[in-house]
Amino acid sequence: MPSTTRGGRGPASTAALGLPAASALVIGSIIGTGVFALPSALAPYGPISLIAFVVVTFGALALALTFGALSKRVPASGGPYVYAREAFGEFAGFLNAWSYWITAWAGNAAIVVAWVGYVEVFVNTGHQKWISVLLAMVGLWIPAAINLTGVRNMGAFQVITTVLKFVPLIFMATVGLLFIDSRNFGPFNASGQSALGAISAAGAIALFSYLGLEAASVVAGRVREPGRNVPRATVYGTLLCAVIYILGTFAVFGTVAHGRLGGSTAPFTDAANSIFGGSWAGDIVAVAAIISGIGALNGWTMLCAEMPYAAARDGLFPRAFARLRGENDVPAFGIVASTVLASLITVFSYTRFEDVFTKIVLLSVLTAVIPYLFSAAAQLYWLLVRGRESLSPRRFARDVTVTVLALAFSYWSIQGSGYQTVYYGLFVLLLGVPVYVWLKRGQDMYGETAAPRTAVIADRPERAPETPPPAQRLSRGLRTNRIGGPRKRNDIRHHD
């Protein structure tokens, strides 16, 4: 294993992502194929959904700032997994890694199905099922092949696809505003619900648009100067996506008649055709959607491997995920295994029950929000324990406010997933418990007490250089702040 610098930074050979590439990873992970269908999903609520979008954007920015603050303190690969482990212990870290891993490969299956829909604007227009499956496999395995060549190639591809996808989106968010006709907006609240009810319902859709904002923190060990570049990439990338989302959706609302927008399967395409006439502009937007989808798959394929890699190097995920291959130190097993699982669920969705696939998509969203919640809780925990000593009163108050907003946003995201999704999500999350028991069985540990034998512990895999060691476990007679070391409990315990 190559040498590493202190502070959780990865090996120099693998720290191949600079600020542009890290920002492109965040943007590419957030903006996939979903943005091109988002206005249609919000149309039944009317322009009031734009208010919901703004509210959700504030929540997403609160999360981005929270991840930025966390990555400054812990600039290590693993993101939410590392933050939860450091704050709440190994079991919490494992649950976050398990939950996020499910999100990544199940989410890739969702992205590729939407991606195939845009590819079939040009080929397989008759939508023959097995040709669609073949196209989906191409969409999944091209990003996997790029990731297997190394993080440098992955980053270059991510920058290229991000630039190309942004051309039509920026056009619609700028020039498209000049073609707005107020008659196209329709009723301000078309849902028939109260204003608050409409905003909540539309927000439950809009909040799903920002999944992926944590991408840079997950691969922090492969980013140059992670303490500086990861926070910037996270905040800048989320801000840019927010501007594109809100202005682009507003432009589509104003260029496509409300009655037609609700039934559109390609609202940005319809908006481009409304502006220029004919279908050529819509075809360009379809090409942009194809590029956007393959870029999102490229970024999420990397995340599929990086999160379990960080956990596996700490003995909290199957050891195969920790093996690096080739000169570029590629976590090949994680890339291949996750892409195989995404392929299987994609084939299943095309050949079996589409409504089951829809539930899996919602499930992937829920399993992403759980690590968000733990990350915000970890930041709040640190602020309450160490924040007053480390920050000025003004900075402390600001960070607590932002973190509480991020925590509330995470709870709102879970609530918006629906009761049935939360039910199945809890079940899938708890499926990880037997896996955790299996992983810990050979470490001669029960709770916080080590067994007399130490031979097995010596054989544990080397800790990843990208991840800091977990806080030392202490006896019941001591407490720790996880930063300043143990201290006696005489100040909090007394005898009668």
C-alpha positions as CSV (number, residue, x, y, z in Angstrom):
1,M,0.0,0.0,0.0
2,P,1.4,3.4,-0.9
3,S,2.4,5.7,1.9
4,T,0.0,8.3,3.0
5,T,0.1,11.7,4.6
6,R,-1.3,12.5,7.9
7,G,-4.7,13.8,8.5
8,G,-6.6,11.1,6.7
9,R,-5.5,12.1,3.2
10,G,-5.1,9.3,0.8
11,P,-2.0,8.1,-1.0
12,A,-0.5,10.5,-3.3
13,S,-0.9,8.1,-6.2
14,T,-4.7,7.9,-5.8
15,A,-5.4,11.5,-4.8
16,A,-6.1,12.3,-8.4
17,L,-9.2,14.5,-8.1
18,G,-8.7,18.2,-7.9
19,L,-11.4,20.8,-7.2
20,P,-12.9,20.8,-10.8
21,A,-13.1,17.0,-10.9
22,A,-14.5,16.8,-7.3
23,S,-17.1,19.5,-8.2
24,A,-18.0,17.6,-11.4
25,L,-18.5,14.5,-9.3
26,V,-21.0,16.3,-7.0
27,I,-22.8,17.9,-9.9
28,G,-22.8,14.7,-12.0
29,S,-24.1,12.6,-9.1
30,I,-26.9,15.1,-8.3
31,I,-28.0,15.8,-11.9
32,G,-28.8,12.5,-13.7
33,T,-31.8,11.8,-15.9
34,G,-34.4,12.8,-13.3
35,V,-34.0,16.6,-13.8
36,F,-35.3,16.2,-17.3
37,A,-38.6,14.8,-16.1
38,L,-38.9,16.9,-12.9
39,P,-41.2,19.7,-14.2
40,S,-43.8,17.1,-15.3
41,A,-43.8,15.6,-11.8
42,L,-44.3,19.0,-10.2
43,A,-46.9,20.2,-12.8
44,P,-50.0,18.8,-11.0
45,Y,-49.3,21.2,-8.1
46,G,-48.9,24.3,-10.2
47,P,-46.3,27.1,-9.8
48,I,-46.6,26.8,-6.0
49,S,-44.3,23.8,-6.4
50,L,-41.5,26.3,-7.2
51,I,-41.9,27.6,-3.6
52,A,-41.5,24.0,-2.4
53,F,-38.4,23.7,-4.6
54,V,-36.9,26.8,-2.9
55,V,-37.7,25.4,0.6
56,V,-36.1,22.1,-0.3
57,T,-33.1,23.8,-1.8
58,F,-32.4,25.5,1.6
59,G,-32.5,22.1,3.2
60,A,-30.1,20.7,0.6
61,L,-27.7,23.6,1.1
62,A,-27.9,23.1,4.9
63,L,-26.8,19.5,4.3
64,A,-24.1,20.6,1.9
65,L,-22.7,23.0,4.5
66,T,-22.9,20.3,7.1
67,F,-20.9,17.8,5.0
68,G,-18.5,20.6,4.2
69,A,-17.9,21.2,7.9
70,L,-17.6,17.5,8.6
71,S,-15.1,16.9,5.8
72,K,-12.8,19.7,7.1
73,R,-12.5,17.9,10.5
74,V,-12.4,14.4,9.0
75,P,-11.0,14.6,5.4
76,A,-11.2,10.9,4.9
77,S,-12.8,8.5,2.4
78,G,-16.1,7.1,3.4
79,G,-18.1,10.3,4.1
80,P,-21.2,9.5,6.1
81,Y,-19.8,6.1,7.2
82,V,-16.7,7.8,8.7
83,Y,-18.7,10.5,10.4
84,A,-21.1,8.1,12.0
85,R,-18.4,5.7,13.1
86,E,-16.3,8.5,14.7
87,A,-19.3,10.0,16.6
88,F,-21.4,6.9,17.5
89,G,-19.2,3.9,17.2
90,E,-18.6,1.0,14.8
91,F,-22.2,-0.3,14.6
92,A,-23.5,3.1,13.5
93,G,-20.8,3.3,11.0
94,F,-21.6,-0.1,9.6
95,L,-25.3,0.7,9.3
96,N,-24.5,3.9,7.4
97,A,-22.1,2.1,5.0
98,W,-24.7,-0.7,4.5
99,S,-27.5,1.7,3.9
100,Y,-25.5,3.9,1.5
101,W,-24.2,0.9,-0.5
102,I,-27.8,-0.2,-1.1
103,T,-28.6,3.3,-2.3
104,A,-25.8,3.4,-4.7
105,W,-26.4,0.2,-6.7
106,A,-30.2,0.3,-6.5
107,G,-30.1,3.9,-7.6
108,N,-27.9,3.0,-10.6
109,A,-30.6,0.6,-11.7
110,A,-33.1,3.4,-11.5
111,I,-30.9,5.8,-13.5
112,V,-30.2,3.4,-16.2
113,V,-33.9,2.6,-16.8
114,A,-34.6,6.3,-17.3
115,W,-31.4,6.6,-19.4
116,V,-32.7,3.8,-21.7
117,G,-35.9,5.8,-22.2
118,Y,-33.9,8.7,-23.8
119,V,-31.7,6.4,-25.8
120,E,-34.8,4.9,-27.3
121,V,-35.7,8.2,-28.8
122,F,-33.2,7.3,-31.5
123,V,-33.0,3.5,-31.4
124,N,-35.4,0.7,-30.5
125,T,-38.3,3.1,-30.9
126,G,-40.6,0.1,-30.7
127,H,-39.4,-0.6,-27.2
128,Q,-38.6,-4.3,-27.6
129,K,-38.0,-5.6,-24.1
130,W,-34.7,-7.5,-24.6
131,I,-33.2,-4.8,-26.7
132,S,-34.0,-2.4,-23.8
133,V,-32.3,-4.8,-21.4
134,L,-29.2,-4.9,-23.7
135,L,-29.1,-1.1,-23.8
136,A,-29.4,-1.0,-20.0
137,M,-26.4,-3.4,-19.6
138,V,-24.4,-1.1,-21.9
139,G,-25.3,1.9,-19.8
140,L,-24.2,0.1,-16.6
141,W,-21.0,-1.5,-17.7
142,I,-19.5,1.4,-19.7
143,P,-19.2,3.5,-16.5
144,A,-17.9,0.4,-14.6
145,A,-15.2,-0.2,-17.3
146,I,-14.2,3.5,-17.0
147,N,-14.0,3.3,-13.2
148,L,-11.9,0.1,-13.5
149,T,-9.2,2.0,-15.4
150,G,-8.6,4.3,-12.4
151,V,-9.8,7.4,-10.6
152,R,-8.0,9.8,-13.0
153,N,-9.9,8.6,-16.1
154,M,-13.1,8.5,-14.1
155,G,-12.6,12.1,-13.1
156,A,-11.8,13.3,-16.6
157,F,-14.9,11.5,-18.0
158,Q,-17.0,13.1,-15.2
159,V,-15.8,16.6,-16.1
160,I,-16.5,16.1,-19.8
161,T,-20.1,14.7,-19.3
162,T,-20.8,17.5,-16.7
163,V,-19.9,20.2,-19.2
164,L,-21.9,18.6,-22.0
165,K,-25.0,18.1,-19.9
166,F,-24.9,21.6,-18.7
167,V,-25.1,23.3,-22.1
168,P,-28.9,22.7,-22.7
169,L,-29.7,23.1,-19.0
170,I,-28.0,26.4,-18.7
171,F,-29.6,27.5,-22.0
172,M,-33.1,26.8,-20.6
173,A,-32.2,28.4,-17.3
174,T,-31.1,31.6,-19.0
175,V,-32.3,32.1,-22.6
176,G,-35.4,30.1,-21.9
177,L,-36.5,32.8,-19.4
178,L,-36.9,35.2,-22.3
179,F,-39.6,33.0,-23.9
180,I,-41.9,32.7,-20.9
181,D,-45.6,33.3,-21.4
182,S,-47.5,33.9,-18.2
183,R,-50.6,32.2,-19.6
184,N,-48.7,28.8,-19.5
185,F,-48.3,28.8,-15.8
186,G,-52.0,27.9,-15.0
187,P,-53.5,28.1,-11.5
188,F,-50.9,29.0,-8.8
189,N,-52.1,26.1,-6.7
190,A,-53.6,23.4,-9.0
191,S,-53.5,20.6,-6.5
192,G,-56.8,21.4,-4.8
193,Q,-55.0,21.1,-1.4
194,S,-54.2,23.9,1.0
195,A,-51.1,25.9,0.2
196,L,-49.2,24.2,3.0
197,G,-50.4,20.8,1.9
198,A,-49.3,21.5,-1.7
199,I,-45.9,22.7,-0.7
200,S,-45.3,19.6,1.5
201,A,-46.5,17.2,-1.3
202,A,-44.4,18.9,-4.0
203,G,-41.4,19.1,-1.6
204,A,-41.6,15.3,-1.2
205,I,-40.8,15.1,-4.9
206,A,-38.4,17.9,-5.2
207,L,-36.2,16.8,-2.3
208,F,-35.2,13.7,-4.2
209,S,-33.4,15.8,-6.7
210,Y,-30.5,16.6,-4.5
211,L,-29.3,13.0,-3.7
212,G,-25.6,12.9,-4.4
213,L,-24.5,16.1,-2.8
214,E,-22.3,14.1,-0.4
215,A,-20.3,12.5,-3.3
216,A,-17.1,14.4,-2.7
217,S,-17.0,13.5,1.0
218,V,-17.4,9.8,0.1
219,V,-14.2,9.9,-2.0
220,A,-12.3,12.4,0.1
221,G,-9.2,10.2,0.3
222,R,-8.9,10.4,-3.5
223,V,-9.2,14.2,-3.6
224,R,-6.1,16.5,-3.5
225,E,-6.1,18.7,-0.3
226,P,-9.5,17.2,0.9
227,G,-9.8,19.5,3.9
228,R,-9.9,22.4,1.4
229,N,-11.4,21.0,-1.8
230,V,-14.1,18.7,-0.5
231,P,-16.1,21.4,1.3
232,R,-15.8,23.7,-1.7
233,A,-16.8,21.0,-4.2
234,T,-19.8,20.1,-2.0
235,V,-21.1,23.6,-1.5
236,Y,-20.3,25.0,-5.0
237,G,-21.7,21.9,-6.7
238,T,-24.9,22.0,-4.8
239,L,-25.4,25.7,-5.3
240,L,-24.9,25.4,-9.0
241,C,-27.4,22.5,-9.2
242,A,-29.9,24.6,-7.2
243,V,-29.7,27.5,-9.6
244,I,-30.1,25.3,-12.6
245,Y,-33.0,23.3,-11.1
246,I,-35.0,26.4,-10.0
247,L,-34.5,28.6,-13.1
248,G,-34.8,25.7,-15.5
249,T,-38.0,24.4,-14.0
250,F,-39.4,27.9,-13.9
251,A,-38.6,28.3,-17.6
252,V,-40.2,25.0,-18.5
253,F,-43.4,26.0,-16.5
254,G,-43.5,29.2,-18.5
255,T,-42.9,27.8,-22.0
256,V,-45.1,24.7,-22.0
257,A,-48.8,25.0,-21.4
258,H,-49.8,23.7,-17.9
259,G,-52.4,21.2,-19.3
260,R,-49.8,19.7,-21.6
261,L,-46.9,19.8,-19.1
262,G,-48.5,17.3,-16.7
263,G,-48.7,14.6,-19.4
264,S,-45.2,15.2,-20.8
265,T,-42.6,12.5,-20.6
266,A,-39.8,14.9,-21.7
267,P,-40.7,18.4,-20.5
268,F,-37.3,20.0,-21.4
269,T,-37.6,18.5,-24.9
270,D,-41.1,20.0,-25.2
271,A,-39.9,23.4,-23.9
272,A,-37.1,23.5,-26.5
273,N,-39.5,22.6,-29.3
274,S,-41.9,25.3,-28.1
275,I,-39.1,27.9,-28.3
276,F,-37.7,26.9,-31.7
277,G,-40.4,24.9,-33.3
278,G,-40.0,21.5,-35.0
279,S,-38.3,18.6,-33.2
280,W,-34.5,19.2,-33.7
281,A,-34.1,21.1,-30.5
282,G,-35.9,18.4,-28.6
283,D,-33.5,15.8,-30.0
284,I,-30.6,17.9,-28.7
285,V,-32.1,17.9,-25.3
286,A,-32.5,14.1,-25.5
287,V,-28.8,13.8,-26.3
288,A,-28.1,15.9,-23.3
289,A,-30.2,13.6,-21.1
290,I,-28.2,10.6,-22.4
291,I,-24.9,12.3,-21.6
292,S,-26.3,13.3,-18.2
293,G,-27.4,9.8,-17.4
294,I,-24.1,8.2,-18.3
295,G,-22.2,10.8,-16.3
296,A,-24.4,10.2,-13.2
297,L,-23.8,6.4,-13.6
298,N,-20.1,7.0,-13.8
299,G,-20.1,9.0,-10.5
300,W,-22.4,6.6,-8.7
301,T,-20.4,3.6,-9.8
302,M,-17.4,5.1,-8.0
303,L,-19.5,5.7,-4.9
304,C,-20.7,2.1,-5.0
305,A,-17.1,1.0,-4.4
306,E,-15.7,3.8,-2.2
307,M,-18.1,3.6,0.7
308,P,-17.7,-0.2,1.3
309,Y,-14.0,0.1,0.6
310,A,-13.5,2.5,3.5
311,A,-15.7,0.3,5.8
312,A,-14.0,-3.0,4.7
313,R,-10.5,-1.6,5.5
314,D,-11.8,-1.0,9.0
315,G,-13.1,-4.6,9.3
316,L,-16.8,-3.4,9.0
317,F,-17.6,-4.8,5.5
318,P,-16.6,-8.0,3.8
319,R,-12.8,-8.0,3.2
320,A,-13.1,-8.5,-0.5
321,F,-14.3,-4.9,-0.9
322,A,-11.0,-3.7,0.6
323,R,-8.7,-5.2,-2.1
324,L,-7.2,-2.8,-4.6
325,R,-6.1,-3.9,-8.0
326,G,-3.6,-2.6,-10.6
327,E,-1.3,0.3,-10.6
328,N,-4.1,2.8,-9.9
329,D,-5.3,1.1,-6.7
330,V,-8.8,0.4,-8.0
331,P,-11.4,-1.2,-5.6
332,A,-12.4,-3.6,-8.4
333,F,-14.5,-6.0,-6.4
334,G,-16.8,-3.3,-5.2
335,I,-17.2,-1.9,-8.7
336,V,-17.9,-5.3,-10.3
337,A,-20.1,-6.6,-7.4
338,S,-22.3,-3.5,-7.3
339,T,-22.7,-3.3,-11.1
340,V,-23.7,-7.0,-11.1
341,L,-26.4,-6.3,-8.5
342,A,-27.6,-3.3,-10.4
343,S,-27.7,-5.4,-13.6
344,L,-29.8,-8.1,-11.9
345,I,-32.3,-5.7,-10.5
346,T,-32.6,-4.0,-13.9
347,V,-33.3,-7.2,-15.7
348,F,-35.8,-8.1,-13.0
349,S,-37.6,-4.8,-13.4
350,Y,-37.9,-5.2,-17.2
351,T,-39.1,-8.8,-17.0
352,R,-41.1,-9.0,-13.8
353,F,-43.0,-6.4,-11.8
354,E,-42.4,-2.8,-12.6
355,D,-44.3,-1.6,-9.5
356,V,-41.8,-3.6,-7.4
357,F,-39.0,-1.8,-9.2
358,T,-40.7,1.6,-8.4
359,K,-40.7,0.6,-4.7
360,I,-37.0,-0.3,-4.9
361,V,-36.3,3.2,-6.4
362,L,-38.1,4.8,-3.4
363,L,-36.2,2.5,-1.1
364,S,-32.9,3.6,-2.6
365,V,-33.9,7.2,-1.8
366,L,-34.8,6.3,1.8
367,T,-31.5,4.5,2.4
368,A,-29.6,7.6,1.2
369,V,-31.4,9.9,3.6
370,I,-30.5,7.7,6.6
371,P,-26.7,8.5,6.3
372,Y,-27.7,12.1,5.8
373,L,-29.5,12.1,9.2
374,F,-26.6,10.4,10.9
375,S,-24.1,12.8,9.4
376,A,-26.1,15.8,10.6
377,A,-26.4,14.2,14.1
378,A,-22.7,13.6,14.2
379,Q,-22.0,17.2,13.5
380,L,-24.5,18.4,16.1
381,Y,-23.0,16.0,18.6
382,W,-19.5,17.5,18.0
383,L,-20.8,21.0,18.2
384,L,-22.5,20.4,21.6
385,V,-19.5,18.6,23.0
386,R,-16.6,20.5,21.6
387,G,-18.0,23.4,19.6
388,R,-18.0,26.0,22.3
389,E,-14.3,25.4,23.0
390,S,-13.3,25.5,19.3
391,L,-15.6,28.1,17.8
392,S,-16.5,31.7,18.4
393,P,-20.0,32.3,19.8
394,R,-21.2,33.6,16.5
395,R,-19.7,30.7,14.5
396,F,-21.1,28.2,17.0
397,A,-24.6,29.7,16.8
398,R,-24.5,29.7,13.0
399,D,-23.2,26.1,12.7
400,V,-25.8,24.8,15.2
401,T,-28.6,26.5,13.2
402,V,-27.4,25.0,9.9
403,T,-27.0,21.5,11.4
404,V,-30.4,21.5,13.0
405,L,-31.9,22.5,9.7
406,A,-30.0,19.7,8.0
407,L,-31.3,17.2,10.6
408,A,-34.9,18.5,10.2
409,F,-34.6,18.2,6.4
410,S,-33.4,14.6,6.8
411,Y,-36.4,13.7,8.9
412,W,-38.7,15.4,6.4
413,S,-37.1,13.4,3.6
414,I,-37.9,10.2,5.4
415,Q,-41.5,11.2,6.1
416,G,-41.9,12.1,2.4
417,S,-41.0,8.6,1.3
418,G,-44.3,7.2,2.6
419,Y,-45.2,4.7,5.2
420,Q,-44.8,1.6,3.1
421,T,-41.3,2.7,1.9
422,V,-40.2,3.4,5.4
423,Y,-41.5,0.0,6.5
424,Y,-39.5,-1.8,3.8
425,G,-36.5,0.5,4.3
426,L,-36.3,-0.5,8.0
427,F,-36.5,-4.1,7.1
428,V,-33.6,-3.8,4.5
429,L,-31.6,-1.8,7.0
430,L,-32.0,-4.4,9.7
431,L,-30.9,-7.1,7.2
432,G,-27.5,-5.7,7.8
433,V,-27.4,-6.8,11.4
434,P,-26.6,-10.5,10.7
435,V,-23.9,-9.3,8.3
436,Y,-22.4,-7.2,11.1
437,V,-22.5,-10.2,13.5
438,W,-20.8,-12.3,10.9
439,L,-18.0,-9.7,10.4
440,K,-17.4,-9.3,14.1
441,R,-17.5,-13.0,15.0
442,G,-13.7,-13.5,14.5
443,Q,-12.4,-10.4,16.2
444,D,-12.6,-11.8,19.8
445,M,-14.7,-8.9,20.9
446,Y,-18.0,-8.8,22.7
447,G,-19.3,-5.3,23.2
448,E,-16.4,-3.3,24.5
449,T,-14.5,-6.2,26.2
450,A,-11.6,-8.0,24.5
451,A,-11.3,-11.7,24.9
452,P,-8.1,-13.1,26.3
453,R,-6.9,-14.5,23.0
454,T,-5.3,-11.9,20.7
455,A,-4.1,-13.9,17.7
456,V,-7.2,-13.4,15.6
457,I,-7.1,-9.6,16.3
458,A,-3.5,-9.5,14.9
459,D,-4.7,-10.9,11.6
460,R,-7.3,-8.1,11.1
461,P,-6.8,-6.3,7.8
462,E,-4.7,-3.1,7.8
463,R,-6.7,0.0,8.3
464,A,-7.2,2.2,5.2
465,P,-4.8,5.1,5.1
466,E,-7.8,7.2,3.9
467,T,-9.7,6.7,7.1
468,P,-8.7,7.7,10.6
469,P,-8.7,5.2,13.4
470,P,-11.9,5.0,15.5
471,A,-12.0,6.5,18.9
472,Q,-10.5,4.4,21.7
473,R,-13.1,2.4,23.7
474,L,-12.9,3.0,27.4
475,S,-14.1,1.3,30.5
476,R,-17.3,2.4,32.3
477,G,-15.3,4.4,34.8
478,L,-14.1,6.8,32.1
479,R,-15.7,9.0,29.5
480,T,-14.2,10.5,26.4
481,N,-14.8,13.5,24.2
482,R,-13.2,11.5,21.3
483,I,-10.8,14.4,20.7
484,G,-9.1,15.3,23.9
485,G,-8.9,11.8,25.3
486,P,-10.4,10.3,28.4
487,R,-11.3,12.1,31.5
488,K,-12.6,11.0,34.9
489,R,-16.3,11.0,35.6
490,N,-15.9,12.5,39.0
491,D,-17.5,15.7,37.7
492,I,-20.7,14.0,36.8
493,R,-21.1,11.2,39.3
494,H,-21.6,11.5,43.1
495,H,-22.3,9.0,45.9
496,D,-25.2,9.3,48.3
